[in-house]
Amino acid sequence: MNWISNYVRPKINSLFSRREVPENLWTKCSECGTMLFHRELAGNLNVCTSCDHHMAITPRDRFTSLFDGGIFTEVKVPEPAADPLHFRDQKKYPDRLKAAQKASGEREAMLVVEGEMGRTPIVAAAQDFSFMAGSMGLYVGNAILAGAERAVQLRRPFVLFSAAGGARMQEGILSLMQMPRTTVAVQMLKEAGLPYIVVLTHPTTGGVTASYAMLGDVQIAEPNALIGFAGARVIEQTIREKLPEGFQRAEYLLDHGMLDRVTHRKAMRDELITILRMLSGLSPAVKGDLPAPGDLAVAADAT
């Protein structure tokens, strides 16, 4: 009896028991509810394969898909004061920063890099919405300024991907001061005659929309991205009217002249390469490399 209880029964239970499945293998689309396998979703650039909904994508994953060979180099960003106002709500501000760093794996809400995209050297920056809703604080201001200065130094175009809920309340007036500060950074690019391209992703709102996110030479958005300053509910309560269908979405803004393009994420790389090379006065992008003439002769002789 002991042999059956101690060996046979556990063996049978192990064979027929339900296996535990890691929770991070599947992602539910917030738009259509389809369960998507993580490898399939990542291979499709975090775009739902069922309804084409554009989900959030981290700056590193975005840059890996955009830069040649997925290779890029980070641009150093000056560190601001950690807690300039000694702000505390339910938690201390430093504690919130540590929690966001642990959850996202990033130092702050913006990543600035340099590299080549379609053999076109650029400097790029992207906000991480998973880091305190991509909120604009001192670090984000420093990041945009560092990216603009690097672009001017190297004589390269600057491409920025916005995704934010607005200014960071834990830094108060200091976060609002980043609006004119980042505007000065954009002006540096314009005075240097360098292209500044903005790609607005979901969502881009608040003080970010009211500053650097709407100052691009070319304004591009991802499909159905929410873009605006104040929320739709606040606007409706203020004007006491019902807003049109799709208000503050990318397609609505395109129809009303606030955007130049609405581009699918999988077509974004080719779109950016074409625009950047055109604005930089470069020849059209090379789609593929042909073998050298000598290699063709050797191949012909071999046959």
Buried (B, 14 or more C-beta within 10 A) or exposed (E): EEEEEEEEEEEEEEEEEEEEEEEEEBBEBEBEEBEBEEEEBBEBBBBBBEEBBBBBBBBBBBBBBBBEEEEBEEBEBEEBEEBBEEBEEEEBBBEBBEEBBEEBEBBBBBBBBBBBBBEBBBBBBBBBBBBBBBBBBBBBBBBBBBBBBBBBEEEBBBBBBBBBBBBBBBBBEBBBBBBEBBBEBBEBBEEBEBBBBBBBBBBBBBBBBBBBBBBBBBBBBBBBBBBBBBEEEEBEEEEEEEEEEEBBBBBBBBEEEBBBBBBEBEEBBBBBBBBBBBBBEEEEBEEEEEEEEEEEEEEEEEE
